[in-house]
Amino acid sequence: MIAQQYRRIPFPLIGAALFGLLVGVYLFAWKRKRSEKRKSATVIGHRVEKHPDDVLKHWTAEKMRDAKPAPLPKVDALERGKEDV
């Protein structure tokens, strides 16, 4: 009777190990998917070849009144929560 009890001990350990491995793989895949999503929303910079004084001369009060706003990206829903940096 005691030998049968000892024989049952490894099966919960194997199950717990497989469950832990499954959770680890899931968390790894979730983190990787989340980081790929964040890469697509990065800011892209570029160099401006004009001198700042030339730009100030260009934007007169009349041109500022006639200026149209730049189109904004369309977002269905904002994700709430703290972002990892």
HULIN-V629317 format. One record per helix or strand of 3 or more residues. SS is the DSSP state (helix for helix, strand for strand). FROM is the first residue (numbers start at 0). TO is the last residue. If there is no record, write none. Layout:
# HULIN-V629317
ss & from & to
SS & FROM & TO
SS & FROM & TO
This chain:
# HULIN-V629317
ss & from & to
helix & 1 & 38
helix & 51 & 57
helix & 60 & 65
